[in-house]
Amino acid sequence: MLYGIVDIGSNTVRLNVYHCKKNDIDLIFSKKENLGLVFFIKKGKLSAKGLEKLLTFLKKIKKDLHILKIHHYRFFSTAVLRNIENRAEVMDLIKKEVGLEIDLLSGEEEGELSFLGSISSLNNNQGILIDLGGGSVEIVLFKHKKIIKNCSIPIGSLKMYKEYVSGILPDKTESNLIKERTILELEKTGINHQKAHFMCGVGGSIRTIEKILRDLHLLHKKDDLIDVKLLKKLHKQLSPDDKKSHDKILKIKPSRIHTLVPALIILETITSYFGCEVIQTSKNSVREGYLFKKILNR
């Protein structure tokens, strides 16, 4: 049977289509659009222009689902809609104009689903998982592959770019501001520097960081885990005033030219805060976790 999952995020809206048969689950189709909805949030509200962009794309996705004859589908959203002041109005308009009910995930629920989506591939039974998105970062501490602490902090890569960066890449002062903000939000969680040698990283930004490390030969093909020391080495190579730095990102993932370094700073700061030594990147995400728990009831 085919299932469609649509994830409405701060930066992108993505449709994944899965084929599920007994215990076999295969991703057969994926489509995304970089709407950058966070840039249309003004004074805590999604603007009319942002809402128009969202409605237009959701109608297009619904039409695609119909053409593909996919009758089982769900739409959910994370930080970008759960944190706006006019979310009730936005949700009502989506229901009225597109005929869709949007499942609005809490930060804790998003973290749990990211963990469930990644658990089968974890290289370690205990550690920390982070889902680094455009509008928030979900943090899950786990032991014996069970969640022991789960929280969300409002410091996504796109949000930090919007709030602190004046150019394409952040300068030293802007980088320090992102780092300080990350530490401030971490301290608010009350986790208190609990040590976690192993980290599992979820999200497109972390996967892009891994790809750049491999492209620059800082990370070898045989390496399954990223030594956190490599994050600092990569950061040093990405100067805001150096065209070669821009080219390194554009070569791998042009759509992340402005968000990759803020994501790198957030990742560096969180690994330092928890004393992480190695990072495993997850191929799965909250979308797979959503499929497992909310649709297949696993």
C-alpha positions as a Markdown table, in Angstrom:
| # | Residue | x | y | z |
|---|---|---|---|---|
| 1 | Met | 0.0 | 0.0 | 0.0 |
| 2 | Leu | 1.1 | 3.5 | -0.7 |
| 3 | Tyr | 1.3 | 6.3 | 2.0 |
| 4 | Gly | 1.9 | 10.0 | 1.5 |
| 5 | Ile | 3.5 | 12.0 | 4.3 |
| 6 | Val | 3.8 | 15.8 | 3.9 |
| 7 | Asp | 6.1 | 17.7 | 6.3 |
| 8 | Ile | 5.5 | 21.5 | 6.5 |
| 9 | Gly | 8.7 | 22.9 | 7.9 |
| 10 | Ser | 10.3 | 26.3 | 8.4 |
| 11 | Asn | 12.3 | 26.2 | 5.3 |
| 12 | Thr | 10.9 | 23.4 | 3.1 |
| 13 | Val | 7.6 | 21.6 | 2.5 |
| 14 | Arg | 8.3 | 18.0 | 1.6 |
| 15 | Leu | 6.2 | 15.1 | 0.3 |
| 16 | Asn | 7.4 | 11.6 | 0.8 |
| 17 | Val | 5.6 | 8.6 | -0.7 |
| 18 | Tyr | 6.3 | 5.2 | 0.9 |
| 19 | His | 5.4 | 1.7 | -0.2 |
| 20 | Cys | 4.6 | -0.5 | 2.8 |
| 21 | Lys | 4.1 | -4.2 | 2.6 |
| 22 | Lys | 4.2 | -6.2 | 5.9 |
| 23 | Asn | 7.6 | -5.1 | 7.5 |
| 24 | Asp | 9.1 | -3.7 | 4.3 |
| 25 | Ile | 9.0 | 0.0 | 3.9 |
| 26 | Asp | 10.5 | 1.7 | 0.9 |
| 27 | Leu | 10.6 | 5.4 | 0.0 |
| 28 | Ile | 9.6 | 5.5 | -3.7 |
| 29 | Phe | 9.0 | 9.2 | -4.3 |
| 30 | Ser | 10.1 | 12.5 | -2.8 |
| 31 | Lys | 9.3 | 16.1 | -3.7 |
| 32 | Lys | 10.1 | 19.3 | -1.9 |
| 33 | Glu | 9.8 | 23.1 | -2.3 |
| 34 | Asn | 11.9 | 25.6 | -0.4 |
| 35 | Leu | 9.1 | 28.0 | 0.7 |
| 36 | Gly | 11.2 | 29.7 | 3.4 |
| 37 | Leu | 8.1 | 30.3 | 5.5 |
| 38 | Val | 10.0 | 31.6 | 8.4 |
| 39 | Phe | 10.9 | 34.7 | 6.4 |
| 40 | Phe | 7.2 | 35.4 | 6.1 |
| 41 | Ile | 6.7 | 35.5 | 9.9 |
| 42 | Lys | 6.2 | 39.2 | 10.9 |
| 43 | Lys | 5.7 | 40.1 | 14.6 |
| 44 | Gly | 5.0 | 36.5 | 15.4 |
| 45 | Lys | 2.4 | 36.0 | 12.6 |
| 46 | Leu | 2.5 | 34.3 | 9.2 |
| 47 | Ser | 1.9 | 37.0 | 6.7 |
| 48 | Ala | -0.8 | 37.0 | 4.0 |
| 49 | Lys | 1.9 | 36.5 | 1.3 |
| 50 | Gly | 3.4 | 33.5 | 3.2 |
| 51 | Leu | 0.0 | 32.0 | 3.7 |
| 52 | Glu | -0.7 | 32.4 | 0.0 |
| 53 | Lys | 2.5 | 30.6 | -0.9 |
| 54 | Leu | 1.7 | 27.8 | 1.5 |
| 55 | Leu | -1.9 | 27.3 | 0.3 |
| 56 | Thr | -0.8 | 27.3 | -3.4 |
| 57 | Phe | 1.8 | 24.6 | -2.8 |
| 58 | Leu | -0.5 | 22.5 | -0.6 |
| 59 | Lys | -3.1 | 22.5 | -3.4 |
| 60 | Lys | -0.4 | 21.4 | -5.8 |
| 61 | Ile | 0.7 | 18.5 | -3.5 |
| 62 | Lys | -2.9 | 17.4 | -3.0 |
| 63 | Lys | -3.3 | 17.3 | -6.8 |
| 64 | Asp | -0.1 | 15.3 | -7.1 |
| 65 | Leu | -1.4 | 12.8 | -4.6 |
| 66 | His | -4.6 | 12.4 | -6.6 |
| 67 | Ile | -2.8 | 11.9 | -9.8 |
| 68 | Leu | -0.6 | 9.3 | -8.2 |
| 69 | Lys | -3.7 | 7.6 | -6.9 |
| 70 | Ile | -2.5 | 7.8 | -3.3 |
| 71 | His | -5.5 | 7.8 | -1.0 |
| 72 | His | -3.7 | 7.3 | 2.3 |
| 73 | Tyr | -1.9 | 10.5 | 3.3 |
| 74 | Arg | -1.3 | 12.8 | 6.2 |
| 75 | Phe | 0.0 | 16.4 | 6.5 |
| 76 | Phe | 1.9 | 17.6 | 9.6 |
| 77 | Ser | 3.8 | 20.7 | 10.6 |
| 78 | Thr | 6.5 | 21.5 | 13.1 |
| 79 | Ala | 7.9 | 24.7 | 14.5 |
| 80 | Val | 6.9 | 27.1 | 11.7 |
| 81 | Leu | 3.2 | 26.7 | 12.4 |
| 82 | Arg | 3.1 | 25.7 | 16.0 |
| 83 | Asn | 4.9 | 28.9 | 17.2 |
| 84 | Ile | 2.9 | 31.5 | 15.2 |
| 85 | Glu | 0.3 | 33.6 | 17.0 |
| 86 | Asn | -2.3 | 33.2 | 14.1 |
| 87 | Arg | -2.0 | 29.5 | 13.8 |
| 88 | Ala | -5.7 | 28.9 | 14.4 |
| 89 | Glu | -6.5 | 31.2 | 11.5 |
| 90 | Val | -3.9 | 29.6 | 9.3 |
| 91 | Met | -5.2 | 26.1 | 10.1 |
| 92 | Asp | -8.8 | 27.1 | 9.4 |
| 93 | Leu | -7.9 | 28.6 | 6.0 |
| 94 | Ile | -5.9 | 25.5 | 5.0 |
| 95 | Lys | -9.0 | 23.4 | 6.0 |
| 96 | Lys | -11.4 | 25.7 | 4.1 |
| 97 | Glu | -9.4 | 26.2 | 0.9 |
| 98 | Val | -7.4 | 23.0 | 0.6 |
| 99 | Gly | -9.6 | 20.6 | 2.5 |
| 100 | Leu | -6.8 | 19.4 | 4.7 |
| 101 | Glu | -6.4 | 18.8 | 8.4 |
| 102 | Ile | -2.9 | 19.6 | 9.5 |
| 103 | Asp | -1.5 | 17.6 | 12.4 |
| 104 | Leu | 0.5 | 20.2 | 14.5 |
| 105 | Leu | 3.3 | 18.4 | 16.3 |
| 106 | Ser | 4.6 | 19.7 | 19.6 |
| 107 | Gly | 8.4 | 20.0 | 20.0 |
| 108 | Glu | 8.5 | 16.9 | 22.3 |
| 109 | Glu | 6.4 | 14.9 | 19.9 |
| 110 | Glu | 8.6 | 15.9 | 17.0 |
| 111 | Gly | 11.7 | 14.7 | 19.0 |
| 112 | Glu | 10.0 | 11.4 | 19.8 |
| 113 | Leu | 9.1 | 10.7 | 16.2 |
| 114 | Ser | 12.6 | 11.6 | 15.0 |
| 115 | Phe | 13.9 | 9.1 | 17.5 |
| 116 | Leu | 11.5 | 6.4 | 16.4 |
| 117 | Gly | 12.4 | 7.0 | 12.8 |
| 118 | Ser | 16.1 | 6.6 | 13.5 |
| 119 | Ile | 16.2 | 4.0 | 16.2 |
| 120 | Ser | 16.6 | 1.0 | 13.9 |
| 121 | Ser | 19.9 | 2.4 | 12.5 |
| 122 | Leu | 21.5 | 3.6 | 15.8 |
| 123 | Asn | 25.1 | 2.5 | 16.3 |
| 124 | Asn | 24.8 | 2.9 | 20.1 |
| 125 | Asn | 22.3 | 2.0 | 22.7 |
| 126 | Gln | 22.7 | 5.3 | 24.6 |
| 127 | Gly | 23.5 | 8.9 | 23.8 |
| 128 | Ile | 21.8 | 11.9 | 22.4 |
| 129 | Leu | 19.8 | 12.5 | 19.2 |
| 130 | Ile | 19.2 | 15.9 | 17.8 |
| 131 | Asp | 16.9 | 16.9 | 14.9 |
| 132 | Leu | 18.3 | 20.1 | 13.6 |
| 133 | Gly | 15.6 | 21.9 | 11.5 |
| 134 | Gly | 15.0 | 25.3 | 10.2 |
| 135 | Gly | 13.0 | 26.6 | 13.1 |
| 136 | Ser | 13.9 | 24.5 | 16.0 |
| 137 | Val | 16.2 | 21.8 | 17.4 |
| 138 | Glu | 14.8 | 18.7 | 19.1 |
| 139 | Ile | 17.0 | 17.0 | 21.7 |
| 140 | Val | 16.4 | 13.5 | 22.8 |
| 141 | Leu | 18.6 | 11.8 | 25.5 |
| 142 | Phe | 18.3 | 8.0 | 25.4 |
| 143 | Lys | 19.5 | 4.9 | 27.2 |
| 144 | His | 19.0 | 1.3 | 26.2 |
| 145 | Lys | 17.3 | 2.8 | 23.1 |
| 146 | Lys | 14.6 | 4.3 | 25.3 |
| 147 | Ile | 13.9 | 8.0 | 25.7 |
| 148 | Ile | 14.9 | 9.4 | 29.1 |
| 149 | Lys | 14.7 | 13.2 | 28.3 |
| 150 | Asn | 13.1 | 15.0 | 25.4 |
| 151 | Cys | 12.9 | 18.7 | 24.7 |
| 152 | Ser | 12.8 | 21.3 | 21.9 |
| 153 | Ile | 14.7 | 24.6 | 21.6 |
| 154 | Pro | 13.8 | 27.5 | 19.2 |
| 155 | Ile | 17.2 | 27.9 | 17.4 |
| 156 | Gly | 16.8 | 26.3 | 14.0 |
| 157 | Ser | 19.4 | 27.1 | 11.3 |
| 158 | Leu | 17.1 | 29.3 | 9.2 |
| 159 | Lys | 15.8 | 31.1 | 12.2 |
| 160 | Met | 19.3 | 31.9 | 13.4 |
| 161 | Tyr | 20.2 | 33.1 | 9.9 |
| 162 | Lys | 17.2 | 35.4 | 9.9 |
| 163 | Glu | 17.9 | 36.8 | 13.3 |
| 164 | Tyr | 21.7 | 37.2 | 13.3 |
| 165 | Val | 23.3 | 37.0 | 9.9 |
| 166 | Ser | 23.7 | 40.1 | 7.7 |
| 167 | Gly | 25.4 | 38.5 | 4.7 |
| 168 | Ile | 25.5 | 35.1 | 3.2 |
| 169 | Leu | 27.7 | 33.5 | 5.8 |
| 170 | Pro | 28.0 | 34.7 | 9.4 |
| 171 | Asp | 31.1 | 36.7 | 10.4 |
| 172 | Lys | 32.9 | 36.1 | 13.7 |
| 173 | Thr | 30.6 | 38.4 | 15.8 |
| 174 | Glu | 27.5 | 36.9 | 14.3 |
| 175 | Ser | 28.8 | 33.3 | 14.8 |
| 176 | Asn | 29.5 | 34.1 | 18.5 |
| 177 | Leu | 25.9 | 35.5 | 18.9 |
| 178 | Ile | 24.5 | 32.2 | 17.4 |
| 179 | Lys | 26.7 | 30.2 | 19.8 |
| 180 | Glu | 25.7 | 32.3 | 22.8 |
| 181 | Arg | 22.0 | 32.0 | 21.9 |
| 182 | Thr | 22.3 | 28.2 | 21.6 |
| 183 | Ile | 24.0 | 27.9 | 25.0 |
| 184 | Leu | 21.3 | 30.1 | 26.5 |
| 185 | Glu | 18.5 | 28.0 | 25.1 |
| 186 | Leu | 20.3 | 24.8 | 26.2 |
| 187 | Glu | 20.6 | 26.1 | 29.7 |
| 188 | Lys | 16.8 | 26.8 | 29.8 |
| 189 | Thr | 16.1 | 23.1 | 29.3 |
| 190 | Gly | 17.6 | 22.2 | 32.7 |
| 191 | Ile | 19.5 | 19.2 | 31.2 |
| 192 | Asn | 22.7 | 20.5 | 33.0 |
| 193 | His | 25.5 | 19.3 | 30.7 |
| 194 | Gln | 24.7 | 15.6 | 30.9 |
| 195 | Lys | 27.5 | 13.8 | 29.2 |
| 196 | Ala | 26.7 | 11.9 | 26.0 |
| 197 | His | 29.7 | 10.4 | 24.1 |
| 198 | Phe | 27.5 | 9.4 | 21.1 |
| 199 | Met | 25.2 | 11.6 | 19.0 |
| 200 | Cys | 22.8 | 10.8 | 16.2 |
| 201 | Gly | 22.1 | 13.7 | 14.0 |
| 202 | Val | 18.8 | 14.0 | 12.1 |
| 203 | Gly | 18.0 | 16.5 | 9.3 |
| 204 | Gly | 19.2 | 17.8 | 6.0 |
| 205 | Ser | 21.7 | 20.3 | 7.4 |
| 206 | Ile | 23.6 | 17.6 | 9.3 |
| 207 | Arg | 23.6 | 15.3 | 6.2 |
| 208 | Thr | 24.9 | 18.2 | 4.1 |
| 209 | Ile | 27.7 | 18.8 | 6.7 |
| 210 | Glu | 28.7 | 15.1 | 6.3 |
| 211 | Lys | 28.7 | 15.4 | 2.5 |
| 212 | Ile | 30.9 | 18.5 | 2.6 |
| 213 | Leu | 33.3 | 16.8 | 5.0 |
| 214 | Arg | 33.6 | 13.8 | 2.6 |
| 215 | Asp | 34.0 | 16.1 | -0.4 |
| 216 | Leu | 36.9 | 17.9 | 1.3 |
| 217 | His | 38.4 | 14.6 | 2.3 |
| 218 | Leu | 38.2 | 15.5 | 6.0 |
| 219 | Leu | 36.0 | 12.4 | 6.4 |
| 220 | His | 37.0 | 9.2 | 4.6 |
| 221 | Lys | 34.5 | 7.0 | 2.7 |
| 222 | Lys | 35.0 | 4.1 | 5.2 |
| 223 | Asp | 34.2 | 6.3 | 8.2 |
| 224 | Asp | 30.6 | 5.7 | 9.5 |
| 225 | Leu | 31.0 | 8.3 | 12.3 |
| 226 | Ile | 32.0 | 11.9 | 12.3 |
| 227 | Asp | 34.7 | 12.9 | 14.8 |
| 228 | Val | 33.3 | 16.2 | 16.3 |
| 229 | Lys | 36.8 | 17.7 | 15.9 |
| 230 | Leu | 36.1 | 17.8 | 12.2 |
| 231 | Leu | 33.3 | 20.3 | 12.8 |
| 232 | Lys | 35.8 | 23.0 | 13.9 |
| 233 | Lys | 38.1 | 22.2 | 11.0 |
| 234 | Leu | 35.2 | 22.7 | 8.6 |
| 235 | His | 34.1 | 25.9 | 10.2 |
| 236 | Lys | 37.6 | 27.4 | 9.8 |
| 237 | Gln | 37.4 | 26.6 | 6.0 |
| 238 | Leu | 34.1 | 28.5 | 5.6 |
| 239 | Ser | 35.1 | 32.2 | 5.7 |
| 240 | Pro | 32.3 | 34.7 | 5.1 |
| 241 | Asp | 34.4 | 36.8 | 2.7 |
| 242 | Asp | 35.9 | 34.0 | 0.7 |
| 243 | Lys | 34.2 | 33.0 | -2.6 |
| 244 | Lys | 35.8 | 29.6 | -2.4 |
| 245 | Ser | 33.9 | 29.0 | 0.9 |
| 246 | His | 30.6 | 29.8 | -0.9 |
| 247 | Asp | 31.6 | 27.4 | -3.7 |
| 248 | Lys | 32.2 | 24.5 | -1.3 |
| 249 | Ile | 28.6 | 24.7 | -0.2 |
| 250 | Leu | 27.1 | 25.5 | -3.6 |
| 251 | Lys | 28.8 | 22.4 | -5.0 |
| 252 | Ile | 27.1 | 20.1 | -2.5 |
| 253 | Lys | 23.8 | 21.8 | -1.6 |
| 254 | Pro | 23.0 | 25.2 | -3.2 |
| 255 | Ser | 19.8 | 25.6 | -1.3 |
| 256 | Arg | 21.6 | 25.6 | 2.0 |
| 257 | Ile | 24.2 | 28.3 | 1.2 |
| 258 | His | 22.8 | 30.6 | 3.8 |
| 259 | Thr | 21.8 | 28.1 | 6.5 |
| 260 | Leu | 24.7 | 25.6 | 6.6 |
| 261 | Val | 27.1 | 27.6 | 8.7 |
| 262 | Pro | 24.4 | 28.6 | 11.3 |
| 263 | Ala | 23.6 | 24.8 | 11.5 |
| 264 | Leu | 27.3 | 24.0 | 11.8 |
| 265 | Ile | 27.6 | 26.5 | 14.7 |
| 266 | Ile | 24.5 | 25.0 | 16.4 |
| 267 | Leu | 25.9 | 21.5 | 16.0 |
| 268 | Glu | 29.4 | 22.5 | 17.3 |
| 269 | Thr | 27.8 | 24.1 | 20.3 |
| 270 | Ile | 25.5 | 21.2 | 21.2 |
| 271 | Thr | 28.3 | 18.6 | 20.9 |
| 272 | Ser | 30.5 | 20.7 | 23.1 |
| 273 | Tyr | 27.7 | 21.2 | 25.7 |
| 274 | Phe | 27.1 | 17.5 | 26.0 |
| 275 | Gly | 30.7 | 16.3 | 25.6 |
| 276 | Cys | 29.9 | 14.4 | 22.4 |
| 277 | Glu | 32.8 | 12.8 | 20.6 |
| 278 | Val | 31.3 | 11.2 | 17.5 |
| 279 | Ile | 28.2 | 11.8 | 15.4 |
| 280 | Gln | 26.2 | 9.3 | 13.3 |
| 281 | Thr | 24.0 | 10.9 | 10.6 |
| 282 | Ser | 20.5 | 9.4 | 10.3 |
| 283 | Lys | 19.1 | 8.7 | 6.9 |
| 284 | Asn | 15.6 | 8.7 | 8.4 |
| 285 | Ser | 13.7 | 11.6 | 10.1 |
| 286 | Val | 10.5 | 12.6 | 11.8 |
| 287 | Arg | 8.7 | 11.6 | 8.6 |
| 288 | Glu | 9.6 | 7.9 | 9.0 |
| 289 | Gly | 8.7 | 8.1 | 12.7 |
| 290 | Tyr | 5.4 | 9.7 | 11.9 |
| 291 | Leu | 4.7 | 6.8 | 9.4 |
| 292 | Phe | 5.7 | 4.2 | 11.9 |
| 293 | Lys | 3.7 | 5.5 | 14.9 |
| 294 | Lys | 0.8 | 7.5 | 13.6 |
| 295 | Ile | -0.1 | 5.6 | 10.5 |
| 296 | Leu | 1.2 | 2.0 | 10.8 |
| 297 | Asn | 0.7 | 2.0 | 14.6 |
| 298 | Arg | 4.1 | 0.5 | 15.3 |
